[in-house]
């Protein structure tokens, strides 16, 4: 009889280990879940987190707590989540810069999305546009390019920071057109926008969601949207392609990731919940009002999207030698 007890105990132990992730996933979540945002309250990423958190809470039955952890280009939040226990209770509300660009720009490879995170889904995609101060005579991007080529020092682009999507699109536009302009980096989008509105700089590249109110008030003039087709928020504004400029595309994304090693069943449960939330008409309307589109991707699709974004933008960052001061 004793000879049978040892093998039976070993088998039960092995079964318990194998079943643990499944049991954990079935019980998850049994306490509040933290959704860590890499920026201060307000803005595109924080707003997206707050829209989905309430809806996720309804589906999952536990509080989804939005936690703002700004600093180091978003890397404070990224590293915090990457090093958190992979139990599904600490999630990263990521965006282009903190997830993909900042480790290279800051020269601090604290994490890499493929190694340290488990992508769950995108949440929103926001198009950008080129806009000028009304005093600038250019009515199209080719006219702005011609102005910059004729007098490079007379055209300044306001950037919300080195390595932001706004800045990278400016670098890509210069590369594609052969124009050169002065780039003024600010500590955030608010001061950059203020100087554009005041006429201290000539133009910027900004999210449609941020630019809309100023365009409607006539305080800025849009030249082109940086998107494959015109956007419904500004249907009269042409694309860059319509103005003969190709090869310049980009958008800002928000998305949810977990630490690498999070149980697959927890990832699946989160993915299913996000699919439901992002299909909700009320959620879609709230994002639309903010100038963004909801966008669900499976973990596999999100991983492929991130790989493509990385292969597009990191070479531009390195070629332009973009570094944070």
DAHU-V805832 format. One record per helix or strand. SS is the DSSP state (helix for helix, strand for strand). FROM is the first residue (numbers start at 1). TO is the last residue. If there is no record, write none. Layout:
SS&FROM&TO  SS&FROM&TO
This chain:
helix&2&27  strand&33&37  helix&44&60  strand&64&68  helix&72&82  strand&90&95  helix&96&105  helix&113&116  strand&117&133  helix&141&150  helix&152&154  strand&156&159  helix&165&177  strand&182&185  helix&189&198  strand&203&207  helix&208&216  strand&220&226  helix&232&234  strand&239&239  helix&241&243  strand&251&259  helix&264&278  helix&281&289  strand&293&294  helix&299&319
